[in-house]
Amino acid sequence: MKRDYYELPESSKIMRFLWKAAGGDRYILERATYSDQIKYMCLGGIVFATGAMAGLAGGYAFYTIFSPKGSALENELDYTTMISSIVFGIIWGLIIFNIDRFIVTSTGKGDGTEKITWDEFKSAIPRIIMGAIIAITISKPIEIRMFQTEINNKLYEKQLILQKEFEKRTTANFEERLKVVENELGDVGKQKQDLIERIKVAEQAYTDNLMGKANGIVAGDGPLSKALKSQIDNLNKELDRFNEMNKTKIETADKKRKEILEEKEKALATNVQVAKGLDGLLERIKLAHEVAGFWITLFITLLFMAIELTPIFFKLMLNKTPYDYLSENRDDLIRAENGIEVRYDYYKDKKGIERHLIINHEAEKIIFEKMKVTEIQKELTEYAIAKYKEKEKEKIDANLDEYIKKINPDEFNA
C-alpha cells in the first residue's frame, strides 16, 4: 500500500505463504507495518519448520517400525517401506502443521502488553500441553536418528546375547527329546552301540597291525591281520543280523531322531530371525536414553519443546501494533455491517466474572417482525371466528328446525 509518509515493500510469495501458516490476514498485513509483516512471517516460519520436522520424524519412525528386521549393523534400504514412509511422513507433517497453525491462530494477544499475567497463562495451558505432546513425538524419532551409530552397536550386542540365550534353551530342549528317543530304544540301543564300539576297536587293532604298531611286530598282512579281519567281518555280520532283527524299532528311532534334528536346525534358524527382530522403535528409544543419558535426552526434548511453544508465549508477550488495531476495526465493521452490537463487560455472571452483552439487531428485528405478524394473524383469526359465529346465529334464527335436523336427523324424525 502506497502512502505519502510510508511505503511498504512488496511482499514475496514465500512471505505470503508464511503469513498464511501463522494465520495472518494478508489484506491487513499489506496495510500494516513492516515489523508486523516480519513478526507474522517468523511465526509462520516456526509453524512450517515444526511441520517439516514432524514429517521427517514421522517418516523415520514409520520406516523403523515397518522395515524388514535384520542385524542392527545391516544398513540395506527397503525401497517399498521407504516410499510408504515418505507418504506417511508427508501426511503426518501436514497434520502437525495444521494443529500447530490452529494452536498459534487461536492464541490471543492477552492484554496487549509484554507481561504474561496468571489469567493469560491459565487460558494458554491447554495449548501448552498440546504443544508439549507434539514436541515429544517429534523429538524421539530425531533423537534415535542422531545416535544411530551408538544405538546400532548396542542393539547388535543385545541381539547376539539374545540369540545365544535362545540357542542355549533350544539345544537343551532338543537334547531332552533325543534322550527320550534313546530311552525308547532301551537295551536294543545299548546292544547296538556296544557292537559298534567293538567294531571300532577291532578296526583300530587291524589298522595298527598293518602299520606295525601292535606288539612290536613288523607291519604286514600276516596271520594276526587275517584273524583281526575275520573278527571285523564277524562283528559286521552280527551287527547286520542285529539290525535285521530290530529293524522296525531302530528305523522308527532313527526317523524320530532325524526329525528332531531337522526341527532343531529350523528352530535355531528361527532364533536368529527372532533375535534380529529386536529392532523396534521402542527398543531404539530405550537405547537412545541409555546411550545419551538423562541430561542429553532431556536437553533435546526441551529444545523441541522450546521451538514448539515459542509462538504461544511470544504471542502472549507481543504488544498491540497497527495490525491488531486494524483487525479490531475490521471485526467491528463486520459486526456493524451485520447488525451485531457488543457491550463489553456489561454484566457479571453468577460467579462474578465479567461478561459481554451480545445484541444481534438484525436477528432481533426479524424476531420482532415475526412476533407482530403472528399477533396480527391471531387477531384476524379471532375476528373471522366472531363473524362466522354471527352469521351462523342468523341462519339459526331464520330456520331453527332445519339446524336441529342437521345436528341430529334421527331424533328429529322420531
Secondary structure by P-SEA (a helix, b strand, c coil): ccccccccccccaaaaaaaaaacccaaaaaaccaaaaaaaaaaaaaaaaaaaaaaaaaaaaaaaacccccccccccccaaaaaaaaaaaaaaaaaaaaaaaaaaaacccccccccccaaaaaaaaaaaaaaaaaaaaaaaaaaaaaaaaaaaaaaaaaaaaaaaaaaaaaaaaaaaaaaaaaaaaaaaaaaaaaaaaaaaaaaaaaaaaaacccccccccccaaaaaaaaaaaaaaaaaaaaaaaaaaaaaaaaaaaaaaaaaaaaaaaaaaaaaaacccaaaaaaaaaaaacaaaaaaaaaaaaaaaaaaaaaaaaccccaaaaaaaaaaaaaaaaacccccccccccccbbbbbbbbcaaaaaaaaaaaaaaaaaaaaaaaaaaaaaaaaaaaaaacaaaaaaaaccccccc
